[in-house]
Amino acid sequence: MQTNEVTAKLPLHLRGLIIEQPYNSYTAQDHAVWRYVMRQNVRFLSKYAHGSYTEGLKKTGISTETIPHMYGMNRILKEIGWAAVAVDGFIPPSAFMEFQAFNVLVIAADIRPIDQIAYTPAPDIIHEAAGHAPIIADSEYAEYLRFFGEIGSRAFSSARDYELYEAIRHLSILKADPYTNAADIAKAEANLSFLEQNMGKPSEMARIRNLHWWTVEYGLIGDVDNFKIYGAGLLSSIGESMNCIKPKVRKIPYDISAADFGFDITTQQPQLFVTPDFKHLNDVLNSFADQMALRKGGADALSKAEESENTATIELSSGIQISGTFSGGIIHNEQVIYLKTTGPTSLCYKNSELDGHGKSWHSEGFGSPVGLLKDGSNLWQLSEAELAEKGIVKGESCKLTFESNTVVEGITEYILQKEGKTLLIGFSSCRVSRGNEILFRPEWGMFDMVVGDRVVSAYPGPADPVAFGYVFDAPAERTHKIEHTPEALKLHALYQAIRDIRESDSSQGIEETAKSALTSYPGEWLLLTEILGFMNRKKLNPEIRTQISDALKALSEKDTELAQLIADALSC
């Protein structure tokens, strides 16, 4: 990966998802698909898109003629404080959003096949580069995108969310391969449908993904009767952008209730949400964030961390952070009274691992009481002298009884304080109990007790990813490397021939190319429209032009959707 000032700031745990853009694998037909969509976008969206879209195309260096190269885009994007990286199709939602938090657009390197030219459920370079990139030229919207990434990457997923992600990724991979068997696609669609209908209570990630969908992907701005398009899914789907302006697509004022509107990636959307301005997007997102474990803390935060069944971080009121896989914590009277992790755990403060408290020390899990002492004392606020009054003195035995009736008895070995706050107290020969339940035994070694009276925040992932050795693994199922048939390669050669002719602005070879297309590929509408467009402009060979027009007319009469695509192609 070629870095710039923006990508250089990406944390290591995201970099494993970045791939080299396979630019040389794009065929001439792929470039023709790009050209078709972009020409339609410029023609249609100049009227219906948000004002910054057309100007944004120029600012981000995106051409209508050829698929953009990531390096070229980055040279221009860095001028507005952003960057782009190539990834292999759908990546985990939390990773996608964390890239955004670092002002980096992730761009799926593949491009849609011709049979999905107007709409595709899979992320592709048209969607990412031509949809997302231009609109970030608007600084207010760009800040919303970054802020969304910051909040969205802290949203908890459920264990089933990852199953859903893998099902969506699998379906998108199949649909992006023009040689996939129809039965395999049907099977993948059925599996996705089953999962969507059996997700249970939606997680934070599921709900914030809905907000992302109805704004970043499918958002309208203005009012329900007078609006412009700004969502990348619409900006990159000429079919759906044309459809969305029709009355049959319901327009709803955007508010936090959009978090509970699900979506189907396999079809066009029956309703869209309209924000009055970009500032309103931030207001709604802030309201949603106030409901998240990230800001609310408490027993609900612990429950979400445990339900995720993955590495998470819980922060206490003292500022100490516990990172690990949470399981078996104790909640009493809707208050967290004991935290427990299984497996390697790290203790941190201000996102930096505390010396001696990494995964190697806490390799088999971690546990600690949370709360006030029985007498109402708040340990993390006490000075060393005040702790001594409670019997907490290095080298001496003490007994602490919490309001929850959790009892800690042992010999104080150390007291860790930072910035006037007590974060950790270590005990040897320690027993921790609550009633008849033994939570820690002396023979288990040192008991490191985190200090804090309540859980103030929780979010997925570790507080210090580098120290924790945290990475996003590249998805197990890779997008298909398309192996084109000899027949397809011959077709691509004709696409390349008309491309070379158009770029040289020379008529040499055009008649031979046209005749070959008519003879061998009479159903290849995009190729025929490219040839006819050039010949019409040059006013060449009326007889051949008539033959091509007749062939396109025959195709149009068989398929109304195809008729619209052909008409749009010839109108540019």
Solvent accessible surface area in square Angstrom, and as a share of the most:
residue,aa,sasa,rsa
1,M,87,0.39
2,Q,110,0.49
3,T,71,0.41
4,N,25,0.13
5,E,114,0.51
6,V,17,0.10
7,T,1,0.00
8,A,57,0.44
9,K,148,0.63
10,L,5,0.02
11,P,28,0.18
12,L,117,0.58
13,H,8,0.04
14,L,0,0.00
15,R,79,0.29
16,G,52,0.50
17,L,5,0.03
18,I,26,0.13
19,I,50,0.26
20,E,101,0.45
21,Q,21,0.09
22,P,55,0.34
23,Y,55,0.21
24,N,153,0.79
25,S,65,0.42
26,Y,23,0.09
27,T,22,0.13
28,A,10,0.07
29,Q,25,0.11
30,D,26,0.14
31,H,22,0.10
32,A,2,0.01
33,V,2,0.01
34,W,0,0.00
35,R,24,0.09
36,Y,8,0.03
37,V,0,0.00
38,M,0,0.00
39,R,63,0.23
40,Q,1,0.00
41,N,0,0.00
42,V,58,0.33
43,R,97,0.35
44,F,22,0.09
45,L,1,0.01
46,S,72,0.47
47,K,135,0.57
48,Y,58,0.22
49,A,6,0.05
50,H,35,0.16
51,G,69,0.66
52,S,20,0.13
53,Y,2,0.01
54,T,52,0.30
55,E,84,0.38
56,G,0,0.00
57,L,12,0.06
58,K,143,0.61
59,K,92,0.39
60,T,0,0.00
61,G,38,0.37
62,I,14,0.07
63,S,49,0.32
64,T,40,0.23
65,E,66,0.30
66,T,46,0.27
67,I,2,0.01
68,P,12,0.08
69,H,70,0.31
70,M,10,0.04
71,Y,75,0.29
72,G,20,0.20
73,M,3,0.02
74,N,15,0.07
75,R,157,0.57
76,I,64,0.32
77,L,0,0.00
78,K,80,0.34
79,E,130,0.58
80,I,60,0.30
81,G,32,0.31
82,W,6,0.02
83,A,0,0.00
84,A,1,0.00
85,V,4,0.02
86,A,4,0.03
87,V,3,0.01
88,D,15,0.08
89,G,10,0.10
90,F,54,0.22
91,I,10,0.05
92,P,11,0.07
93,P,32,0.20
94,S,25,0.16
95,A,0,0.00
96,F,37,0.16
97,M,4,0.02
98,E,32,0.14
99,F,0,0.00
100,Q,5,0.02
101,A,23,0.18
102,F,72,0.30
103,N,36,0.19
104,V,0,0.00
105,L,7,0.04
106,V,7,0.04
107,I,0,0.00
108,A,0,0.00
109,A,3,0.02
110,D,45,0.23
111,I,16,0.08
112,R,6,0.02
113,P,16,0.10
114,I,39,0.20
115,D,117,0.61
116,Q,29,0.13
117,I,2,0.01
118,A,25,0.19
119,Y,35,0.13
120,T,17,0.10
121,P,15,0.10
122,A,11,0.08
123,P,18,0.11
124,D,3,0.01
125,I,0,0.00
126,I,0,0.00
127,H,26,0.12
128,E,10,0.04
129,A,0,0.00
130,A,0,0.00
131,G,0,0.00
132,H,5,0.02
133,A,0,0.00
134,P,0,0.00
135,I,1,0.00
136,I,2,0.01
137,A,18,0.14
138,D,32,0.16
139,S,93,0.60
140,E,85,0.38
141,Y,1,0.00
142,A,10,0.07
143,E,79,0.35
144,Y,1,0.00
145,L,1,0.00
146,R,62,0.23
147,F,28,0.12
148,F,1,0.00
149,G,0,0.00
150,E,71,0.32
151,I,4,0.02
152,G,0,0.00
153,S,17,0.11
154,R,79,0.29
155,A,1,0.01
156,F,4,0.02
157,S,38,0.24
158,S,30,0.20
159,A,44,0.34
160,R,79,0.29
161,D,17,0.09
162,Y,103,0.39
163,E,77,0.35
164,L,19,0.10
165,Y,13,0.05
166,E,88,0.40
167,A,8,0.06
168,I,10,0.05
169,R,6,0.02
170,H,66,0.29
171,L,0,0.00
172,S,5,0.04
173,I,3,0.02
174,L,14,0.07
175,K,34,0.14
176,A,23,0.18
177,D,21,0.11
178,P,70,0.44
179,Y,98,0.37
180,T,27,0.16
181,N,89,0.46
182,A,80,0.62
183,A,69,0.53
184,D,71,0.37
185,I,38,0.19
186,A,57,0.44
187,K,156,0.66
188,A,5,0.04
189,E,61,0.27
190,A,64,0.50
191,N,73,0.38
192,L,3,0.02
193,S,42,0.27
194,F,121,0.51
195,L,12,0.06
196,E,67,0.30
197,Q,141,0.63
198,N,64,0.33
199,M,38,0.17
200,G,63,0.61
201,K,184,0.78
202,P,73,0.46
203,S,18,0.12
204,E,11,0.05
205,M,3,0.01
206,A,22,0.17
207,R,55,0.20
208,I,0,0.00
209,R,54,0.20
210,N,19,0.10
211,L,1,0.01
212,H,13,0.06
213,W,33,0.12
214,W,1,0.00
215,T,1,0.00
216,V,0,0.00
217,E,17,0.08
218,Y,9,0.03
219,G,0,0.00
220,L,0,0.00
221,I,18,0.09
222,G,29,0.28
223,D,75,0.39
224,V,54,0.31
225,D,129,0.67
226,N,109,0.56
227,F,35,0.15
228,K,83,0.35
229,I,1,0.00
230,Y,1,0.01
231,G,0,0.00
232,A,1,0.00
233,G,4,0.03
234,L,0,0.00
235,L,0,0.00
236,S,2,0.01
237,S,4,0.03
238,I,4,0.02
239,G,21,0.20
240,E,3,0.01
241,S,0,0.00
242,M,38,0.17
243,N,24,0.12
244,C,1,0.01
245,I,56,0.28
246,K,96,0.41
247,P,134,0.84
248,K,146,0.62
249,V,6,0.04
250,R,138,0.50
251,K,32,0.13
252,I,27,0.14
253,P,90,0.56
254,Y,8,0.03
255,D,66,0.34
256,I,52,0.26
257,S,52,0.34
258,A,0,0.00
259,A,0,0.00
260,D,96,0.50
261,F,65,0.27
262,G,51,0.49
263,F,38,0.16
264,D,57,0.29
265,I,7,0.04
266,T,44,0.26
267,T,65,0.38
268,Q,66,0.29
269,Q,8,0.03
270,P,89,0.56
271,Q,22,0.10
272,L,2,0.01
273,F,2,0.01
274,V,4,0.02
275,T,1,0.00
276,P,80,0.50
277,D,64,0.33
278,F,7,0.03
279,K,122,0.52
280,H,50,0.22
281,L,0,0.00
282,N,30,0.15
283,D,66,0.34
284,V,9,0.05
285,L,2,0.01
286,N,59,0.30
287,S,52,0.34
288,F,2,0.01
289,A,0,0.00
290,D,79,0.41
291,Q,81,0.36
292,M,1,0.01
293,A,1,0.00
294,L,34,0.17
295,R,101,0.37
296,K,120,0.51
297,G,4,0.04
298,G,30,0.28
299,A,19,0.14
300,D,63,0.33
301,A,0,0.00
302,L,0,0.00
303,S,35,0.23
304,K,43,0.18
305,A,0,0.00
306,E,47,0.21
307,E,110,0.49
308,S,8,0.05
309,E,117,0.53
310,N,94,0.48
311,T,28,0.16
312,A,0,0.00
313,T,0,0.00
314,I,0,0.00
315,E,42,0.19
316,L,0,0.00
317,S,20,0.13
318,S,0,0.00
319,G,12,0.12
320,I,0,0.00
321,Q,7,0.03
322,I,0,0.00
323,S,0,0.00
324,G,1,0.01
325,T,42,0.24
326,F,3,0.01
327,S,49,0.31
328,G,51,0.49
329,G,21,0.20
330,I,31,0.16
331,I,72,0.37
332,H,81,0.36
333,N,118,0.60
334,E,143,0.64
335,Q,109,0.48
336,V,10,0.05
337,I,11,0.06
338,Y,7,0.03
339,L,0,0.00
340,K,93,0.39
341,T,4,0.02
342,T,69,0.40
343,G,24,0.23
344,P,68,0.43
345,T,0,0.00
346,S,1,0.01
347,L,0,0.00
348,C,0,0.00
349,Y,17,0.06
350,K,127,0.54
351,N,77,0.40
352,S,64,0.42
353,E,50,0.22
354,L,8,0.04
355,D,143,0.74
356,G,58,0.56
357,H,17,0.07
358,G,9,0.08
359,K,68,0.29
360,S,108,0.70
361,W,139,0.49
362,H,12,0.05
363,S,53,0.34
364,E,161,0.72
365,G,20,0.19
366,F,16,0.07
367,G,15,0.14
368,S,0,0.00
369,P,2,0.01
370,V,2,0.01
371,G,17,0.16
372,L,52,0.26
373,L,8,0.04
374,K,115,0.49
375,D,97,0.50
376,G,40,0.38
377,S,18,0.12
378,N,24,0.12
379,L,5,0.02
380,W,37,0.13
381,Q,108,0.48
382,L,26,0.13
383,S,54,0.35
384,E,90,0.40
385,A,71,0.55
386,E,74,0.33
387,L,0,0.00
388,A,44,0.34
389,E,146,0.65
390,K,67,0.29
391,G,29,0.28
392,I,1,0.01
393,V,51,0.29
394,K,110,0.47
395,G,60,0.58
396,E,95,0.43
397,S,86,0.56
398,C,15,0.09
399,K,125,0.53
400,L,4,0.02
401,T,44,0.25
402,F,6,0.02
403,E,93,0.42
404,S,13,0.09
405,N,82,0.42
406,T,0,0.00
407,V,27,0.15
408,V,0,0.00
409,E,68,0.30
410,G,7,0.07
411,I,56,0.28
412,T,0,0.00
413,E,76,0.34
414,Y,56,0.21
415,I,22,0.11
416,L,49,0.25
417,Q,58,0.26
418,K,80,0.34
419,E,122,0.55
420,G,66,0.63
421,K,49,0.21
422,T,0,0.00
423,L,0,0.00
424,L,0,0.00
425,I,0,0.00
426,G,0,0.00
427,F,0,0.00
428,S,27,0.18
429,S,72,0.47
430,C,0,0.00
431,R,97,0.35
432,V,0,0.00
433,S,17,0.11
434,R,59,0.22
435,G,67,0.64
436,N,161,0.82
437,E,87,0.39
438,I,56,0.28
439,L,28,0.14
440,F,28,0.12
441,R,92,0.34
442,P,45,0.29
443,E,133,0.59
444,W,140,0.49
445,G,36,0.34
446,M,66,0.30
447,F,4,0.02
448,D,8,0.04
449,M,1,0.00
450,V,2,0.01
451,V,4,0.02
452,G,7,0.06
453,D,27,0.14
454,R,123,0.45
455,V,6,0.03
456,V,43,0.25
457,S,13,0.08
458,A,0,0.00
459,Y,9,0.04
460,P,32,0.20
461,G,7,0.06
462,P,8,0.05
463,A,7,0.06
464,D,26,0.13
465,P,34,0.22
466,V,104,0.60
467,A,47,0.36
468,F,19,0.08
469,G,56,0.54
470,Y,57,0.22
471,V,87,0.50
472,F,27,0.11
473,D,108,0.56
474,A,49,0.38
475,P,14,0.09
476,A,109,0.84
477,E,61,0.27
478,R,109,0.40
479,T,26,0.15
480,H,72,0.32
481,K,163,0.69
482,I,55,0.28
483,E,124,0.56
484,H,55,0.24
485,T,60,0.35
486,P,102,0.64
487,E,93,0.42
488,A,16,0.13
489,L,99,0.49
490,K,126,0.53
491,L,19,0.09
492,H,15,0.07
493,A,59,0.46
494,L,25,0.12
495,Y,2,0.01
496,Q,74,0.33
497,A,32,0.25
498,I,0,0.00
499,R,17,0.06
500,D,72,0.38
501,I,15,0.07
502,R,30,0.11
503,E,110,0.49
504,S,72,0.47
505,D,75,0.39
506,S,46,0.30
507,S,43,0.28
508,Q,156,0.69
509,G,31,0.30
510,I,4,0.02
511,E,66,0.30
512,E,115,0.52
513,T,10,0.06
514,A,0,0.00
515,K,112,0.47
516,S,47,0.30
517,A,0,0.00
518,L,32,0.16
519,T,113,0.65
520,S,62,0.40
521,Y,27,0.10
522,P,70,0.44
523,G,43,0.42
524,E,27,0.12
525,W,18,0.06
526,L,3,0.01
527,L,0,0.00
528,L,0,0.00
529,T,7,0.04
530,E,15,0.07
531,I,0,0.00
532,L,5,0.03
533,G,34,0.33
534,F,6,0.03
535,M,0,0.00
536,N,67,0.34
537,R,141,0.51
538,K,66,0.28
539,K,161,0.68
540,L,38,0.19
541,N,45,0.23
542,P,94,0.59
543,E,120,0.54
544,I,6,0.03
545,R,52,0.19
546,T,75,0.44
547,Q,81,0.36
548,I,0,0.00
549,S,48,0.31
550,D,82,0.43
551,A,21,0.16
552,L,5,0.02
553,K,127,0.54
554,A,46,0.36
555,L,27,0.14
556,S,26,0.17
557,E,128,0.57
558,K,167,0.71
559,D,63,0.33
560,T,119,0.69
561,E,137,0.62
562,L,32,0.16
563,A,29,0.22
564,Q,95,0.42
565,L,31,0.15
566,I,7,0.04
567,A,55,0.43
568,D,11,0.06
569,A,10,0.08
570,L,72,0.36
571,S,68,0.44
572,C,59,0.35
